[in-house]
Amino acid sequence: MRSPSPLPLSNSATAWFTLAILSGLNMFNYLDRYVMSAVLTPMQKELGLSDGDAGWAASAFMLGYFISAPVFGYLGDRFPRKYLMLGGVLIWSLATAGSGLTHGFAQLFAVRMVVGVGEACFVTMGPSWISDVFAATRRNTALTLFYVAIPFGSAIGFTIGGWFAQHGDWRGAFIYAGLPGVLLALSLLLLQEPRRGQSDGIEGEVVPKARVGEIAGLFVNRRYNLLVWGYAAQTFSIGAFGVWGPVFLQRVHGMSQESSATSFGAMLAGSGLFATLLGGFLANALRRRTPAGYVWVMAMSMIAATPVCFFALMIGNATLSLIGLGTSMFFLFLPTGPIASEIFEIVPVHLRASAMAACTFVIHLFGDFGSPTVVGLLSTHFGDDIQKGVLILPAVLLIGAALWCVLIYFTREPLKVDV
């Protein structure tokens, strides 16, 4: 028999202040992550990197990210998260600034790996912190607002990088993008960490510590697996878009470095921001009607994104290509909030950070860790024809759509998630 816990903080100023701090840090997380895409062309020229080398440099971030994510997920379910996250923000910020000081492929690869390690610490623990502050009825809204930082931060990264690239200073883009995070990391000291399960009416002392066997058991959970592998397909495409999108616009449609980065960033911000918000509220409405409400948004968005993505990559008109890319990115960002909310519906309270970490491991190992490299190597194979390289993306989206359609069938009844 559980003892009643204090009321969830979902409606308190403290909860919304916590969400604002974590969302702001998440914005800088993605700003630092995507600034490299905007300066890729001048960086390749100065460091002598081929498309394949550039793809590997982009994948280095993901290597550090997904390898360290399970470790941080395990730690996040057993130890206080505040200081772990503080360390993560400091690491990724300093390493981002350090990316601007590199002078060769090996140095760049190593520093980008460290950026990934720092970001993995924050990303695996941030959503579980939010889930302990906001009750289930408001959790999807809170997570949606947290993930709005993805397109917003990414767009700022493209914009900053594009400006510095245009002025011949790709190194400055990394330095000025990374250093503010050192100061912002201190904002975490203002927050009081919630008890695990607090928003679910569970007293902190009755929540067990995560065990390795339980974490491994996630991979025999049918719903969790369908969600994660479909998410990997989505991440594969988004990761490749993020790295090669501006280059695609430059080579195929003749856009300049600054205009391609600025246009891609604006498209990413506009479509991603609106889609993430709309997807979260649409999922809330559908969830009131069916237990599979979150998954319906996930599956239908992927189905819609697939043909639009193919159209955008094949059309010869630059304006129509941009519209198509923006529309496909809109559909890919639509399920951002519902994905995390569905994970927390599936797993026990004491495994939330571990479930996010295991998900992070899979979607990046099989998603955007390899996708920039795959596209880069395909482009190199076809004589640096980036248009042929990116055609793998709609095919992968089709696989993800199929997996999430199957997940709808297995989400007919809500699960009772216990500790």
N, C-alpha and C positions, 0 to 999 in steps of 0.2 A: 504494500500500500504506500503510495507516494504521499509525502507531505506537501501541502500547497506552498508554492513559491510566491514571491512578490509579483505584482502585476507586470506583464511585459512592458517594455519601455517604448512600444511602437508609436505612441502618440506624444512622447515627451520631447522637449527641446533637446535633451541630451542625445536621444536617438538620432535625430535629424542632424545635429552637430557632428556626431560620429560619422554619419553617412557622408556629410560634406567633406570632412577631412580625408576619409578613405577614398572617396571619388576623386578628389583633387590629386591625391598621390597616384591614383590609377591613370589619370590623364597624363601625368608626367612619365609614368611607366611607358605608355604607348608613344608619347612624343619622342622619348629617347630611343625607343625601339625602331621607329620608322624614319628618323632623320637621315639614316644612311641611304635609304632608297632614293632620296632626292638628290644626293651628291654622288651617286654611283658612277655616272659617266666621267666627271673630272677625276674622281678617286681612281678609277680604272686606268686612266691615262697616266697619272703621275706615278702610280705604283706598278704599272705594267701588268695589270690583271686581265686575263681573258674572261669571257662570259662564264666559263666553267669555274674559274677561280673566284669570280664575284659571287657566284651562286654558293660556293663553299663558304665564303666569308659570311654570307647572310645566314647560312645554315649553322655556323659556329655558335651563334647566339642561341639557337634552338637546342644545340647539343648540350650546352651548359644548363639550359632551362629545363629540359625534360629529364636529364640524368639526376639533377639535384631535387626536382619536385617531390618524388616519393619520400626522400629524407625529411624535407621540410613539412610535408603533410603528416608524417609520423610524429615529428617533434611538436607540431601545432596541435595535435590531439592529446598530448601528454604534458606540455609545459606552457607557461604564460606566453602569449603570442606577441605582446606589445614590443618587447625588446628584440625578439627575433625579427619582426617586421622592420623595426628601426634599423637594425644592422643590414637587412636586405636593401632598403632604400639607399643607404649610404654607399653600399658596394656598387649598385648599378649606376648611381649618379657619378661616382668617381671614375668608374670604368668607361662610362660614356664619354666623359671629358678626355680620358686617356686614349680613346680611339682616334682623336685628332692629333696625337703625337706619334703615331705609328709610321714606320718607314718601309714596310714590306708585308708580304702575305702572311708570314708566320706570326709576326707581331699583331697584325690586325685580327687574325684568327683567334689568338690567345685572349686578347682583350675583349673581343665580342663574346667569347665563352663566359668570361667573368660577368659581363652585363647580364647574361642569361641566368646565372646563378643567383644574382641579387634579385632579379625580377621574380624568379620562381618562389623565393621566400615570401614575398608580399602577396603574389597572386593566389597561392594555395591557401593562405590563412585569412585574407581579407573577406572573401565571401562567407566563410564559416563564422567570422566575427559578426558580420551583418545578420546572419541567420539566428544568432543568439540574442540580438537586440530587437529584431522585428518579429512579431508573431506571424503565423502562417498566412493569415488573411492580408497582411501588408508586405510579406516577404518578397513576393515577386515584383511589386512596385519598387521596393527599395533596391533590389538587385538590378532591376532595369535601369534605375537612375545611376547606380554604380557603373554599369557597363556602357552607359552613354559616353563615358570618358574615352572609350575605345576609338570611335570615329573622330571625336573632337580632338583628342590628343594626337592621333595619327595625322589628322589634317594640319595641325599646328607644326608637327614635325616635318611634313612635306613642305609647308610654307617657309619655315625657317631655313631648311636645307636648300630649297630653291633659291632663296634670296642670297645666301652665302655662295652657292655654286655660281650664280650669275655674276657675282663680284669676285670670282676667282679665289675663294677662301673656303674650300670644303672642310679644312681642319677647324676653322672657327665655328662651323655649324655644330660639331660635336662638343666643343668646349663650352659654348654658350647654352647648349641644350642640357648639358649634364650638371653643371655647377649649381644651378638653383635648387636641385634636388637635395643637396647637402643641407641647406637651410630648412627646406620643407619637411625633411625627415624628423626634425625636432617637434613638429606639430603633433606627432604621435604621443609625446609625453603629456599632452593635455587631456588624453582620453583615459577613461577608466575601463579596464577590460571586463566584459560581462562574464558571468558564470556560464559554463556550457549547459545548454538546454534551458537557459533562463526564460526565453520567450515561449518555450513549450510547456511551461508549468512544472519543470523538473528541478529539484534542488541539486545544486552543484555536487554535493558529496555523494549522491547516489549514482552519478554517471560514471561508469567504469572507464578505465584507461584503455585506449585502443591497443589491440594485440596484433602481432604480425599475421597470425593465422586468419584473423577476421578480415584484415585488409586484403590478403590473397583471395579470400572467399568472395570478394566483390566480383571476381572474374568468372564466377559460375552463376552469377545473378543475370538472368536472361534480359530483363528490362535494362539493367545498367549497361550490359554489353551492347545491345542494339543502339542505345543512346550514344555511347562513347564512340563506337565505330562509325556511326553516321556523322558524328561531330568531327571525327578525323577527316572524313571526306570534305566536309565544309572548310575545315582549317587548311587542308592541302591547297585548296583553291584560293582562299583569302591570302595565305602566306605568299603564294606565287604572284598574285595580283599586286600585293604590297611592294614586292621587290622589283618586279619587271613592268608594272603598269606604266610609269613615266617613260621607261626605255622603249616600250612598245609604241607609245604615242610619238616619240621622237623618230624612231626608225621607220615605222609604217606610215605615219601621217605627217611627217616632216615638221613636227612642232619643236620649238626651242627647248633648251634645258629648263629655263625658268617657267615658261608658259606650260610645259607638260607637267612639271611638279606642282605648280600653282593650280592648274585645272584639275589635276588628279586629286590634289588635296581638298579643293573646294567641293568636288564631286563626292569625295569620301566623307567629308564633314556633313554636307547637306543630306545625302541619302542615308548615311549611317546614323546620324543624330535622329532624324525623323523616324527612320525604320525601327531603331532600338526602342524609342518611346512608344510608337504605335504597336509594335509587337508585344510589349509588356502589357499594355492596357487591353489589347485584343485577347491576349491569353487569359487575362483576369476574367473577361466577359465569358469566354468559352468555358473556362474552368468551372464557372457556376452552373453550366448546363451539362457538362460531361467530365468524368475523371480524366479523360484524354485531352482536355482542352489545351494544355501546354504543348502536347505532342502534335496535335492537329496544326498548330501554328508552325512548328518545326518542319513537318513533312510538306505542307503545302508551299511553304516558302522555298524549299529546296527544289520542288517540282517546277515552280515558276522560274527560278533562277537559271535552270539548265539551258533551255532554248534561247533565252535572252543573252546569256553569256556567249553562246555559239554565234549568234547574230552579230554581237559587238566585235568579236574577234575577226569576223570574215568580211564585214561591210567595208567598202572602199572609201566612203565618205567620213571625214574626220568628225564632223558634228554628230552624225548618227552613231558613230562608234562611241563617242563620249557619252551620248545619251544612253546607249545600250549598256556600257560599262557601269554608269551610274545606277541604272535600273537593276542590273544583276547584283550590284553591291547592296542596293536597297533590300532585295529579297534575302541576301545572305546575312545581313545584320538583323533582319526582322525577328529571328528566334533567339537572340542573344540572352535576354533575361530569362525566358522560359526554360532554356537549357539548364541553367544553374538551379532554378526552382524545381525542376523535375528531378534533378539529382538528389536534392534534399528531401523530396517526397519518397524516394526509393530507399535511402540508406538510413541506418540508425543515427541518433544524435551524436554519439561519441565517435562516429567514423566520418563526420562531415569534412574535416580538413583532409583526411586521408583519401576520401572518395574524390574530392576535387584534385588532389595531388595525383592519384592514379589516373584520373581522366586526363589531367595535364600531360602526364607521361605518354599516354597512348596517342592523344591527338597531335602531339608535337613529334614524337618518334615516327609515326606513320603519316603525319600531316605536313605541317609547314617546316619541319626540319629538313626534309628531303625535297620538297616541291620546288624551291628556288633553284636547287642544284639540278633537279631533273629537267626543268624548263631550260636552264642554261646549257646543259649538256645536249639536249635535243636541238637547241638553237645552233650550237657549235657544230653538231653533226650535219645539219642542213645548211652549212655555210654561213653561220651567224644570222639565220633567218628566224627572228624572234616570233614572227607570226605563226610559223609551223610549230615552234616550241610550245606556245601557250595553248594549242588546240587540245592538249591532254586534259585541260581543266574542266570543260563541260562533260567529258566522259566520266571523270571522277565524281562530279556532282550528281550524275544520274545514279551512281552506286549508292551514294548517301541518301538520296531521295527514296530509294527502294528500302533501305534499312529502316528509315523512320516511318515509312508506311506500314511495315510489319510491326513496329513498336506500337502503333495505334491499336492494333488488334489485341495486344497483350496489356493494354492500359484501360481495359473496360471497367475495372473496379479499383477504387483507391486502396493503397496499401496502408495498414496501420503501422506506422513507424514507431518503434519502441527504443529504449535505450540499449 
